[in-house]
Amino acid sequence: MIDSAATWLIIAGILILIDISFGWSLYVYRLRSDLQSDLGLEQRRALIGALSAKKDDRPTALDPATYLALKRTFRFDSEQEQRIESRMPLDKLQRKLIRALNSPKPTKRAEAVFTLGRLGTTQARLALERHLLTEEQFTLKLYTASALSDIGHSDSLPVLIHSLKNASRFYRTRVNMFIADFGQAFHELLPKLKSSRKEEIRELMVDFASVYDSGEML
């Protein structure tokens, strides 16, 4: 009887995973279809022109919203991103997103965090660092830490480390892994952290040692 129940639980779990996978695939397909239908001729020319290495004396500006929607489903390399973003009025969009970090609506704050993380500019990073220290909602705080990890600038490390203070173990465990992703940049901070007796710092060092081989940890 127990074996039979366990078998049905496994089957149910597999079916749920298949359902989630199918739903995600359908979402991506619909998003791509929407992009293809919404991307007008002028914006298509702007995108092609931006991706082209040829110099254009009168480049067509690519709409930031269109570009950011594209980045959700398509991956551009750093050179392509630089060429595309040079044709976009990012400053206005960036100011709008930074203001949205103070929105009372969690969904608007989450969207701003995501987009600023994708932009990855200095202004976006600094805004996210400030937001990490003031955001009170747990999931958005973790989301912000993830965005800073994606940007990957070593100047964010002190802020990420400071955010561990008085945080839940669940948050600390995940942010410790974000910090570990910085690798050598965090390794260089170890001499300053080794003498700390704070629980969150000791946990961080243990988690870092589990993924990074270092004589400093001895």
C-alpha positions as CSV (number, residue, x, y, z in Angstrom):
1,M,0.0,0.0,0.0
2,I,2.8,2.4,0.9
3,D,4.7,1.5,-2.2
4,S,1.7,2.1,-4.3
5,A,1.1,5.5,-2.7
6,A,4.8,6.5,-3.2
7,T,4.5,5.4,-6.9
8,W,1.4,7.6,-7.4
9,L,3.2,10.5,-5.7
10,I,6.1,10.2,-8.1
11,I,3.8,10.0,-11.1
12,A,2.0,13.1,-9.9
13,G,5.2,15.0,-9.4
14,I,6.4,14.1,-12.9
15,L,3.0,15.2,-14.4
16,I,3.3,18.6,-12.5
17,L,6.8,19.1,-13.9
18,I,5.6,18.3,-17.4
19,D,2.7,20.8,-16.9
20,I,5.1,23.5,-15.7
21,S,7.5,22.9,-18.6
22,F,4.6,23.0,-21.1
23,G,3.2,26.2,-19.6
24,W,6.6,27.9,-19.7
25,S,7.2,26.9,-23.3
26,L,3.8,28.2,-24.2
27,Y,4.5,31.5,-22.5
28,V,7.8,31.9,-24.3
29,Y,6.1,31.0,-27.6
30,R,3.4,33.6,-27.1
31,L,5.9,36.2,-26.0
32,R,7.9,35.7,-29.2
33,S,4.8,35.8,-31.3
34,D,3.7,39.0,-29.7
35,L,7.1,40.5,-30.3
36,Q,7.0,39.5,-33.9
37,S,3.6,41.0,-34.5
38,D,4.3,44.2,-32.5
39,L,7.7,44.9,-33.9
40,G,6.9,47.4,-36.6
41,L,8.9,47.9,-39.8
42,E,10.7,51.0,-38.5
43,Q,11.7,49.2,-35.3
44,R,12.9,46.1,-37.3
45,R,15.1,48.4,-39.4
46,A,16.4,50.0,-36.2
47,L,17.3,46.6,-34.7
48,I,18.9,45.4,-37.9
49,G,20.8,48.6,-38.2
50,A,22.0,48.5,-34.6
51,L,23.2,44.9,-35.0
52,S,25.0,45.8,-38.2
53,A,28.7,46.8,-37.9
54,K,28.2,49.3,-40.7
55,K,28.2,53.0,-39.7
56,D,24.9,54.7,-40.1
57,D,24.9,58.6,-40.3
58,R,21.2,58.8,-39.5
59,P,20.4,55.8,-37.2
60,T,16.8,55.1,-36.3
61,A,16.4,55.0,-32.5
62,L,15.2,51.7,-31.1
63,D,12.4,52.0,-28.6
64,P,13.7,51.0,-25.1
65,A,10.5,49.0,-24.3
66,T,10.9,47.0,-27.4
67,Y,14.6,46.3,-26.7
68,L,13.9,45.2,-23.1
69,A,11.1,42.9,-24.3
70,L,13.5,41.4,-26.7
71,K,16.1,40.8,-24.0
72,R,13.6,38.7,-22.1
73,T,13.7,36.0,-24.8
74,F,16.8,36.7,-26.9
75,R,20.4,36.9,-25.8
76,F,22.7,39.6,-27.2
77,D,26.5,39.6,-26.7
78,S,28.1,42.7,-25.0
79,E,29.2,44.2,-28.4
80,Q,25.6,43.9,-29.8
81,E,24.2,45.4,-26.6
82,Q,26.5,48.3,-26.8
83,R,25.6,49.0,-30.4
84,I,21.9,48.8,-29.7
85,E,21.9,50.8,-26.5
86,S,23.9,53.6,-28.2
87,R,20.7,54.3,-30.3
88,M,18.4,54.4,-27.4
89,P,17.2,57.2,-25.0
90,L,18.1,55.1,-21.9
91,D,18.5,58.0,-19.5
92,K,14.8,58.8,-19.5
93,L,13.8,55.2,-19.1
94,Q,16.4,54.7,-16.3
95,R,15.1,57.7,-14.3
96,K,11.6,56.3,-14.6
97,L,12.6,52.9,-13.4
98,I,14.6,54.3,-10.4
99,R,11.5,56.2,-9.4
100,A,9.5,53.0,-9.7
101,L,11.6,51.4,-7.0
102,N,9.7,53.6,-4.5
103,S,6.3,52.5,-5.8
104,P,3.9,51.2,-3.2
105,K,3.0,48.4,-5.7
106,P,5.3,45.3,-5.3
107,T,4.8,44.4,-9.0
108,K,6.1,47.8,-10.2
109,R,9.1,47.5,-7.9
110,A,9.8,44.0,-9.1
111,E,9.6,45.1,-12.8
112,A,11.9,48.0,-12.0
113,V,14.4,45.7,-10.3
114,F,14.4,43.3,-13.2
115,T,14.9,46.0,-15.8
116,L,17.6,47.9,-14.0
117,G,19.4,44.6,-13.5
118,R,19.3,44.0,-17.2
119,L,20.4,47.5,-18.0
120,G,23.4,47.1,-15.7
121,T,24.6,50.7,-15.9
122,T,26.4,52.4,-13.0
123,Q,23.3,54.4,-12.1
124,A,21.1,51.3,-12.2
125,R,23.6,49.4,-10.0
126,L,23.8,52.2,-7.4
127,A,20.0,52.5,-7.3
128,L,19.7,48.8,-6.7
129,E,22.3,48.9,-4.0
130,R,20.3,51.6,-2.2
131,H,17.1,49.7,-2.7
132,L,18.5,46.5,-1.3
133,L,19.1,48.2,2.0
134,T,15.6,49.7,2.2
135,E,13.3,47.1,0.6
136,E,11.3,45.4,3.4
137,Q,9.5,42.7,1.4
138,F,11.5,39.5,1.6
139,T,11.0,38.3,-2.0
140,L,11.8,41.6,-3.6
141,K,14.9,42.0,-1.4
142,L,16.1,38.6,-2.6
143,Y,15.2,39.6,-6.2
144,T,17.3,42.8,-5.8
145,A,20.3,40.8,-4.5
146,S,19.9,38.5,-7.5
147,A,19.9,41.5,-9.9
148,L,23.1,42.9,-8.3
149,S,24.7,39.5,-8.7
150,D,23.8,39.5,-12.4
151,I,25.4,42.9,-12.9
152,G,28.4,41.4,-11.1
153,H,30.2,44.6,-10.0
154,S,32.6,44.0,-7.1
155,D,31.5,47.4,-5.5
156,S,28.2,45.7,-4.7
157,L,29.8,43.2,-2.4
158,P,29.8,45.3,0.8
159,V,26.1,46.1,0.3
160,L,25.3,42.4,-0.3
161,I,27.2,41.4,2.8
162,H,25.6,44.1,4.9
163,S,22.1,42.9,3.8
164,L,22.8,39.6,5.6
165,K,22.5,41.3,9.0
166,N,19.3,40.2,10.8
167,A,18.1,38.4,7.7
168,S,16.4,35.0,7.7
169,R,18.5,31.9,7.2
170,F,16.6,31.3,3.9
171,Y,17.7,34.7,2.6
172,R,21.3,34.4,3.9
173,T,21.8,31.0,2.2
174,R,20.7,32.2,-1.2
175,V,22.6,35.5,-1.0
176,N,25.7,33.7,0.2
177,M,25.6,31.9,-3.1
178,F,25.1,35.1,-5.0
179,I,28.2,36.5,-3.2
180,A,30.2,33.3,-3.9
181,D,29.5,33.9,-7.6
182,F,31.9,36.9,-7.4
183,G,34.7,34.5,-6.8
184,Q,38.1,36.2,-6.7
185,A,36.5,39.6,-5.9
186,F,35.0,38.2,-2.7
187,H,38.2,36.2,-2.0
188,E,40.1,39.4,-1.7
189,L,37.8,40.6,1.1
190,L,38.5,37.5,3.3
191,P,41.4,39.0,5.3
192,K,39.0,41.7,6.5
193,L,36.3,39.2,7.4
194,K,38.2,36.4,9.0
195,S,38.2,37.9,12.5
196,S,34.5,38.6,12.5
197,R,32.4,36.7,15.1
198,K,29.1,37.6,13.5
199,E,27.0,34.5,12.8
200,E,26.0,35.7,9.3
201,I,29.7,36.3,8.3
202,R,30.8,32.9,9.6
203,E,28.0,31.2,7.6
204,L,29.0,33.2,4.5
205,M,32.6,32.1,4.8
206,V,31.6,28.4,5.3
207,D,29.3,28.6,2.2
208,F,32.0,30.3,0.2
209,A,34.5,27.6,1.2
210,S,32.2,25.0,-0.1
211,V,32.4,26.3,-3.7
212,Y,35.8,28.1,-3.8
213,D,39.1,26.5,-2.9
214,S,41.1,29.0,-0.9
215,G,44.0,28.8,1.6
216,E,42.6,31.9,3.3
217,M,39.8,29.8,4.7
218,L,42.2,27.6,6.8
